[in-house]
Amino acid sequence: MSETLQAGRATLEAAVRGEVHWHGGPGYEQARLDSVWNARKPAAYPAVIVIAADDRDVAAAVDHAREHGLKVTVRSGGHSWYGIHLRGDCLLLDLSRLRGITVDPQARTAAVGSGVVGLEVYEALAEHDLFFPVGHGPDVGLAGFLLGGGYGWNSGHLGPACFSIAAVDVVTAAGEFLYCDETQNTDFLWAARGGGHGQFAVITRFHLRLYRPPGAIVRSVQVYPKDMAGEVTRWMTEVGPKLEDRVEFIAMVTPPPIPGFEGAATITSATVFADSFEEAVALLAPFEDTPFAGRELLRVSYDRTDMHSMGREVERETPKGRRYICDNIWTRASAEEITPLIQQAADTMPNPECQIFWYWWGADRTAPHAAWSAQAPWYYAVYGIGADPALDAAHDAWVAGSIAAVAHLSAGTQFADSNLAGRFDGPLRAPQLAEMDRLRARHDPAGVFPGYPGVSGS
Ligand SMILES: Cc1cc2nc3c(=O)[nH]c(=O)nc-3n(C[C@H](O)[C@H](O)[C@H](O)COP(=O)(O)OP(=O)(O)OC[C@H]3O[C@@H](n4cnc5c(N)ncnc54)[C@H](O)[C@@H]3O)c2cc1C
């Protein structure tokens, strides 16, 4: 190792109060593996991993990377399915220890560190009788969730969660600390609101606008045989537009919560965030009026629930320790066009643990000052899920084939469930994507941050 490189290493180690793990050194491999929630870990090896204890560690790491020609990749909650923060020529900044949450109940705002996960936000806010549309998986990192748009609980009504970012604290490519809101350093806030994995700064803290919690969360669920997936999703495309935006409406093909049931089934559920139980019952009426009476494997109507119970259900559906691969499209397709293809995906699922999502996200929206731009009313996603590495190839082929079959119906992808390095299909509209590139060139001229995976020139 050259003397300059050695001196650089010593300077970084002296500056950082958290942990520094060099490739090949003790603790490195564990830190690398722990940084990815998915049990499928990319075979990519950062030059160094810095687990930051605070904002100053972040700046020290960015300075080191800039001075030594390394790209900076960032990991907050580590839930991105593809672990794209792992790459060979980089300094990986692990922000999982930036876990502060400060709530101002009067102003209805919270300052939340980038290492915080959804459940922690929900619990901190519940103490103040406040609410934020956190992600469905309780341990999903808030940072990546917000950057990807943020399709959380009651987002149909409150908007993608990124609309509720009031400001961000960032460390720039030059290692400067900036507070960014709609009046100052506005480019960074614009990018944080849904600009996804192509940020041109490290966001260390999000300042969030908060909401009053719903008076009642009530859910109705119906379970049908797997071979009804096309029929059920077809019915959904008629019902979805009739529902108020406080009703979250999804169909999934996945193992049902029926003790002893073997295999996958078609589950459709409607969850309403209402002012009262009585109002919830009224809002769920179109969902309860199905044409499938008598064909249900299970039917639960008007079940009062809460955020913890719903979080546990998501953990049952997407357990940690499994090997995941997924892909998705936003779509405006008609029922005739897409529902036979959903049935086809259900018929060819390589194992019953895999999943299909068909989600109603409602009418088109007008974004605030935001990079966010790709949403369409319907969201279709497929997940290859299993414990056995021998199933990976079959899952990869099924996910690729299912998405290829609907590619002509795509209105873009959602960052959250995408492998942008493998298939880059408009996670932002073209003008917003071009603006992200223009801002990256302005705020990160040396290319300290890698930009979007899979896009040349970014
Ligand atoms: C079980 C499960 C459930 C999920 N449920 C939902 C859901 O309900 N709704 C939804 O929208 N998504 C959901 N997702 C997807 C999830 O939002 C994304 O995977 C998101 O990226 C996770 O955020 P993270 O901080 O954990 O990710 P990370 O893997 O830490 O980050 C993802 C990428 O974002 C960028 N990034 C992260 N933090 C920063 C930062 N501080 N500064 C700059 N760039 C940064 C980096 O490019 C990084 O590679 C779910 C994922 C899983 C695994």
The ligand as an SDF file (V2000), in Angstrom:
LIG
                    3D

 53 58  0  0  0  0  0  0  0  0999 V2000
  -40.4200   -6.5020    3.3470 C   0  0  0  0  0  0  0  0  0  0  0  0
  -40.4570   -5.2270    2.5330 C   0  0  0  0  0  0  0  0  0  0  0  0
  -41.6120   -4.4570    2.5560 C   0  0  0  0  0  0  0  0  0  0  0  0
  -41.6560   -3.2630    1.8150 C   0  0  0  0  0  0  0  0  0  0  0  0
  -42.7930   -2.4950    1.8720 N   0  0  0  0  0  0  0  0  0  0  0  0
  -42.8390   -1.3330    1.1600 C   0  0  0  0  0  0  0  0  0  0  0  0
  -43.9930   -0.4910    1.1840 C   0  0  0  0  0  0  0  0  0  0  0  0
  -44.9590   -0.7590    1.8470 O   0  0  0  0  0  0  0  0  0  0  0  0
  -43.9920    0.6200    0.4270 N   0  0  0  0  0  0  0  0  0  0  0  0
  -42.8990    0.9910   -0.3200 C   0  0  0  0  0  0  0  0  0  0  0  0
  -42.9390    2.0520   -0.9630 O   0  0  0  0  0  0  0  0  0  0  0  0
  -41.8080    0.2270   -0.3560 N   0  0  0  0  0  0  0  0  0  0  0  0
  -41.7500   -0.9170    0.3610 C   0  0  0  0  0  0  0  0  0  0  0  0
  -40.6350   -1.6990    0.3130 N   0  0  0  0  0  0  0  0  0  0  0  0
  -39.5230   -1.2630   -0.5310 C   0  0  0  0  0  0  0  0  0  0  0  0
  -38.6550   -0.2830    0.2430 C   0  0  0  0  0  0  0  0  0  0  0  0
  -39.2820    0.9690    0.3830 O   0  0  0  0  0  0  0  0  0  0  0  0
  -37.3700   -0.0340   -0.5240 C   0  0  0  0  0  0  0  0  0  0  0  0
  -36.6840   -1.2380   -0.6140 O   0  0  0  0  0  0  0  0  0  0  0  0
  -36.5140    1.0170    0.1600 C   0  0  0  0  0  0  0  0  0  0  0  0
  -35.3930    1.2610   -0.6350 O   0  0  0  0  0  0  0  0  0  0  0  0
  -36.0930    0.5910    1.5300 C   0  0  0  0  0  0  0  0  0  0  0  0
  -35.4760    1.6450    2.2100 O   0  0  0  0  0  0  0  0  0  0  0  0
  -34.1330    1.3480    3.0310 P   0  0  0  0  0  0  0  0  0  0  0  0
  -33.6890    2.6320    3.6480 O   0  0  0  0  0  0  0  0  0  0  0  0
  -34.3470    0.1930    3.9300 O   0  0  0  0  0  0  0  0  0  0  0  0
  -33.2460    0.9150    1.8110 O   0  0  0  0  0  0  0  0  0  0  0  0
  -31.6970    0.9260    1.5000 P   0  0  0  0  0  0  0  0  0  0  0  0
  -31.4540   -0.3950    0.8810 O   0  0  0  0  0  0  0  0  0  0  0  0
  -30.9110    1.2910    2.6960 O   0  0  0  0  0  0  0  0  0  0  0  0
  -31.5730    2.0890    0.4350 O   0  0  0  0  0  0  0  0  0  0  0  0
  -32.0230    1.9530   -0.8730 C   0  0  0  0  0  0  0  0  0  0  0  0
  -31.2700    2.9290   -1.7700 C   0  0  0  0  0  0  0  0  0  0  0  0
  -31.7240    4.2680   -1.5150 O   0  0  0  0  0  0  0  0  0  0  0  0
  -30.6300    5.1810   -1.5450 C   0  0  0  0  0  0  0  0  0  0  0  0
  -30.5040    5.7580   -0.1850 N   0  0  0  0  0  0  0  0  0  0  0  0
  -30.9030    5.1700    0.9680 C   0  0  0  0  0  0  0  0  0  0  0  0
  -30.7010    5.9970    1.9980 N   0  0  0  0  0  0  0  0  0  0  0  0
  -30.1520    7.1220    1.4930 C   0  0  0  0  0  0  0  0  0  0  0  0
  -29.7380    8.3400    2.0900 C   0  0  0  0  0  0  0  0  0  0  0  0
  -29.8710    8.5500    3.4020 N   0  0  0  0  0  0  0  0  0  0  0  0
  -29.2100    9.3110    1.2960 N   0  0  0  0  0  0  0  0  0  0  0  0
  -29.0850    9.1140   -0.0540 C   0  0  0  0  0  0  0  0  0  0  0  0
  -29.4870    7.9650   -0.6790 N   0  0  0  0  0  0  0  0  0  0  0  0
  -30.0060    6.9730    0.0940 C   0  0  0  0  0  0  0  0  0  0  0  0
  -29.4160    4.3860   -1.9410 C   0  0  0  0  0  0  0  0  0  0  0  0
  -29.2840    4.4760   -3.3550 O   0  0  0  0  0  0  0  0  0  0  0  0
  -29.7810    2.9730   -1.5280 C   0  0  0  0  0  0  0  0  0  0  0  0
  -29.1160    2.0000   -2.3040 O   0  0  0  0  0  0  0  0  0  0  0  0
  -40.5380   -2.8750    1.0400 C   0  0  0  0  0  0  0  0  0  0  0  0
  -39.3880   -3.6640    1.0280 C   0  0  0  0  0  0  0  0  0  0  0  0
  -39.3410   -4.8260    1.7750 C   0  0  0  0  0  0  0  0  0  0  0  0
  -38.0830   -5.6490    1.7440 C   0  0  0  0  0  0  0  0  0  0  0  0
  1  2  1  0
  2  3  1  0
  2 52  2  0
  3  4  2  0
  4  5  1  0
  4 50  1  0
  5  6  2  0
  6  7  1  0
  6 13  1  0
  7  8  2  0
  7  9  1  0
  9 10  1  0
 10 11  2  0
 10 12  1  0
 12 13  2  0
 13 14  1  0
 14 15  1  0
 14 50  1  0
 15 16  1  0
 16 17  1  0
 16 18  1  0
 18 19  1  0
 18 20  1  0
 20 21  1  0
 20 22  1  0
 22 23  1  0
 23 24  1  0
 24 25  2  0
 24 26  1  0
 24 27  1  0
 27 28  1  0
 28 29  2  0
 28 30  1  0
 28 31  1  0
 31 32  1  0
 32 33  1  0
 33 34  1  0
 33 48  1  0
 34 35  1  0
 35 36  1  0
 35 46  1  0
 36 37  1  0
 36 45  1  0
 37 38  2  0
 38 39  1  0
 39 40  1  0
 39 45  2  0
 40 41  1  0
 40 42  2  0
 42 43  1  0
 43 44  2  0
 44 45  1  0
 46 47  1  0
 46 48  1  0
 48 49  1  0
 50 51  2  0
 51 52  1  0
 52 53  1  0
M  END
$$$$
